[in-house]
Amino acid sequence: MATEILLFECDHHYFGLRSEIVVEVLRSVALSVVPQSSEVLLGVANLRGKVLPVLNTRHLLGLPTVRLHPSHHFIVVDAGGLVIALHVDRAVELAQVDSEGGGNVTAIESEVADPPSNIEFITKTDVGLVPVINLRNMVTQNHFAELLSLSSSGTSTGHSMQ
């Protein structure tokens, strides 16, 4: 059975997200900082009148954090009813992969002795082997609680994305 994933790049490494959770891909914009937020939250933006929490994807992946750059992308995802954005260096492409393990998917359990819980599976693509992120395991319950409180607060920001 084929699965579509969105390939993205952070720190010259490729990762994937299942396309069914991706809402849209946007160019990055300046963010409003949220005082006393966790280091996972880069800030918030105004997405068509709604508060959009933007996560530090590099931090979640254990990579060095960089400053936001206009060439970067935000991948807007639906994380179980909560719309958030992942800050990435760039969204690359949509790729079709075989999620049933018939050919280009490698079961992570056979490749890694103690697989990280934030990796759903590893797949072979045109750019090489790519870990597909399990967003529910990557973002902790504490992070979700913080993001949910931001989204429900209705706080508006001056930085708007149309």
WOHU-V346328 format. One record per pair of residues at least 4 apart in sequence whose C-alpha atoms are under 6 Angstrom apart, sorted by sequence separation. I is the first residue (numbers start at 1). J is the second residue. D is the distance in whole Angstrom. If there is no record, write none. Layout:
i=<I/I>
j=<J/J>
d=<D/D>
This chain:
i=<9/46/59/78/101/108/124/139/144/149/9/46/47/58/78/124/8/45/46/77/123/8/45/58/77/123/7/44/76/122/7/34/44/76/122/6/33/44/75/121/122/5/6/32/43/74/75/121/5/31/32/42/74/120/5/6/31/42/74/108/119/120/5/31/41/42/119/120/4/40/41/73/118/119/40/106/118/72/73/106/72/105/104/118/104/118/57/57/53/54/55/56/52/54/28/28/28/27/28/26/26/25/25/25/24/23/23/22/21/21/10/10/9/9/8/8/8/7/7/6/6/5/5/4/4/3/3/2/3/2/3/1/2/1/1/51/46/45/46/47/45/46/47/48/15/17/14/15/16/17/15/16>
j=<13/50/63/82/105/112/128/143/148/153/14/51/52/63/83/129/14/51/52/83/129/15/52/65/84/130/15/52/84/130/16/43/53/85/131/16/43/54/85/131/132/16/17/43/54/85/86/132/17/43/44/54/86/132/18/19/44/55/87/121/132/133/19/45/55/56/133/134/19/55/56/88/133/134/56/122/134/89/90/123/90/123/123/137/124/138/86/87/84/85/86/87/84/86/70/72/73/73/74/73/74/74/75/76/76/76/77/77/77/78/88/89/89/90/90/91/92/92/93/93/94/94/95/95/96/96/97/97/98/98/99/98/99/99/100/151/157/157/159/160/159/160/161/162/130/132/130/131/132/133/132/133>
d=<5/5/6/6/5/6/6/6/6/6/5/5/6/5/5/4/6/6/6/6/6/5/5/6/6/5/6/5/6/5/4/6/4/4/4/5/5/6/5/6/6/6/5/5/6/6/5/5/5/5/5/6/5/6/4/6/5/5/5/6/6/6/5/5/5/5/5/5/6/6/6/5/6/5/5/6/5/5/5/6/5/4/6/5/5/5/6/6/5/5/5/6/6/6/6/5/5/5/6/6/5/6/5/6/5/5/5/4/5/5/6/5/6/5/6/4/5/5/5/6/4/6/5/6/5/6/5/5/6/4/6/6/6/6/6/6/5/6/6/6/5/4/5/6/5/5/6/5/4/6/6/6>
